[in-house]
């Protein structure tokens, strides 16, 4: 099974998403974006607590 990857353009609005974030989630979003962009064939992401 192959999934199609869609590249969305970065807009000024998308850059402002984390402007009001008080939990500093931007750093985690960037890490997740890197993981996803490096696995273009897809993967299962499992989080252990």
C-alpha positions in Angstrom: 0.0 0.0 0.0 1.4 3.4 -1.0 0.1 6.7 0.5 0.3 9.9 -1.5 2.1 12.7 0.3 0.7 16.2 -0.1 3.0 19.2 0.4 1.1 22.2 1.8 2.6 25.6 1.3 3.6 27.5 4.4 1.6 30.7 4.7 1.9 33.6 7.1 -1.1 32.3 8.9 0.4 28.8 9.5 3.5 30.5 10.9 1.4 32.4 13.4 -0.2 29.2 14.7 2.1 29.0 17.7 2.3 32.7 18.4 -0.1 32.6 21.4 1.0 29.1 22.6 2.1 29.2 26.2 3.0 25.5 26.3 5.9 25.9 23.8 4.4 23.2 21.5 6.2 24.6 18.4 9.4 22.6 19.2 7.4 19.3 19.3 5.6 20.1 16.1 8.9 20.7 14.3 10.3 17.4 15.6 7.1 15.6 14.5 7.3 17.3 11.1 10.9 16.1 10.7 9.9 12.5 11.6 7.0 12.5 9.1 9.0 14.1 6.3 11.8 11.5 6.7 9.4 8.6 6.4 7.6 9.3 3.1 6.5 5.6 2.8 4.5 5.8 6.0 4.9 4.3 9.4 2.9 3.6 12.6 3.7 6.0 15.4 3.3 4.5 18.9 3.7 6.5 22.0 4.6 4.7 25.3 4.0 6.3 28.6 
